[in-house]
Amino acid sequence: QCDSPYRNGGTPLPTLSGSYTACKRLLSRVPTLIEHIDKKFSSTLQFINVAINPTDATEVMGGTQDNGTHRYTGDPGWVLSDGGDGGFTAIDPGTPTRMYHEYVYSTFYRSDSAGDPGTWVQKGGSISGASGFYSPFELDPSNPSVCYFGGDRLWRSPDHSDTWAAITAGGALNGIVCAIAVHPADSNTVYI
């Protein structure tokens, strides 16, 4: 709770402070109801990332360690969408039938058919350099045709991952990108 006396070292945040406003804004995004949707899997699967369809919250896609990428659409539960390791996932908010999933390193795929098995096309071909085993992939919330991929450089695609260009120089980041966030109101601001 933003005005809890246990927050901020025992001192409540002033209601007019930026911290209080930011806290309230973050808390407003927390769902009021979280439902257990594991109707098929045992508790041994490790989801690396999940994406929720912004127009239909009952559709979820997630990448799992060693067990592929799975899609949930309600009943009968989770179904295998693509095999292998599953990493970062994304669902295009403008075209929710366009989905993305990472395999490992700089290998990731796009489906324009709602993630149906056999519809995934590899899209990271021109990305080069080092990357993490599970590398971050993010859509621009203001323009979901723009995609970002993180390795030892930050890569940007203007066209749904069809073409890529590095937007940072190799070695400029002093390591490998492990997270990407695009500012929701300013596409020119990307946090890594």
N, C-alpha and C positions, 0 to 999 in steps of 0.2 A: 504494500500500500504506500502511495507516494507521501502521505502525510503521517506515516507511522513514526512514533518517537524513536524506534529502533533503527531507522534509516538515517544516514548522514551522521553517524557517530553519536546517536542519541538525541540530536537536535532536529526537530521537524523542519522540512524545507519550507521556505517562505512561499506563499501561494502565488506570488507574482514573479518568482524566479524562473529563469529558463530551465533549470533542472526540474522544477516542479511540473512545468508545462511539458517538457520532454518525457518525464515519467508518466504523466497522465496519457500522453499520446501513445506511448509504448504499451501501456496497460490496456488501452482501448482496443488493441489488436489481438489480445488474448481471447481465444474462443470461450464462450460461456458454457459450452458443453463439448466435451471430448468423448467420443464414442469409440469403443474397442471394435476395430473392423477386422481382426484376425480370425477369420472363420475357417481357415484351411491350414495355416502354417503352425509349426511348433515354435517354441520360444527360442530356438537356436539360430534363427536367421538374423543377420546383422544388416540392417538397412543403412547404406552409406548416405543416402539422400532421398527425399520424397518431394514430389511436385503435386499440387492440387489444381485441378481444372478450375479456373476462376469463374466460370459460368455454371459449373455443376460440381459442387463440393463432394458428391458421392463418387466422383472419378478421381482416382489417385494413381500415380505411377511412382515406383521406387526402385532404386538399384540396390542389389544385395551382394554382399561379399561371397564370391564363389558360386552363387546360385542364380545369376541372371537378373534381368529387369522384369518386374512384375507390374501388372495393371489391375486395379480394383475398380469395379463398376457397380458394386452392390452385391447382387446374388448371381452366381454361387459363391463369390468371394474373389480372392486373388487368382489371376491366371498368368502363366509365363508368357511374356511378350517377346523376349529375346534371351538367348542363353549366354553363358560365360560369366565373367565378373560384371556386376552392375555398379556404376558409380553415380555421378551427378545426373539429375534428370530435370527436365523443364517442359512445360506445356505452354504453347503460344496463346496468350489471352485474346488475341484478335482472331485467331484461327485455331480453336482448341483441338482440332483433329491433327494439327501439326505438333509432334512431340519429339523430344530429343533425349538421348541417353548416352552416357559415357561408358566405354568399356574400360580400358586402362591406358595410362599415359596420355598420348594425344589422339587416341582413337575414340571417336564418338560417331553417333549415327542420328539420322533424322527419319521420321516416318510422317508422311502426309496423309496417312490412313488410320489415324487414331491408335497407332501403336500395334496394329494387328500383326501377329507373327508373320514373318516373311516379307514385311513391307519396309524394313529398315535399310537405309542407304548410308554408306560411310561418307562423312563430310569433313573430316579433319586433315585431308590429304596434303595441303600446302603448309601446314603448321610444322615447324622444325624446332630443334633445340631440346634442352632437357625439360622434363616435367615430372610432377609427382605421380605416384602410382594411380591415385584418384585425383585428377586435376579439376579445378573448378571451371564451371561453365555457367554463364548467366545471360539472361535476356534483358534488354533495356526495357524497363517498365513503361516508358513513354513511347517507345517505338520498337515493338518486339521483332521486327525484321532485323534489328541490330543485335548481334550476339557477341559475347566476349568469352575468351578462353585464356586460362592462366597457365604458364609454364615458367621458363626462365625469362620470358618476355610476356607482355600482355598483348593478346591478339584480338582484332576486331573484324567482324564480318558485317557488311551493310545489307546482305541479301539472304537472310535465313541460313547462314553457314555455307553457302555455295562457294564464296571466295573469301580469302583471309589476307590480312596485312598486319604485320607487327606494328604496334603503336608505341612500344618502348624498345630501346636498343638492347641487344644481347649483353648481359652482364650488368646492366644499369640498375637492376633491382636487388643486387646482393643476395640472391637466393631464388627460390621458386615460389610463385604465387600460390597461396593456399586458400584464399577466399577473395571473392569479387562482389562488390555491391555498387550498383548504378544508382545515383541520386534520383529519387522518383520524380522530381520536378525540374531537374537540370541534367540532361543527357551528356553534357560536356564534363560532368563531374563523376569520376569513377574511382571508387575506393578499393585498394588492394592491400 
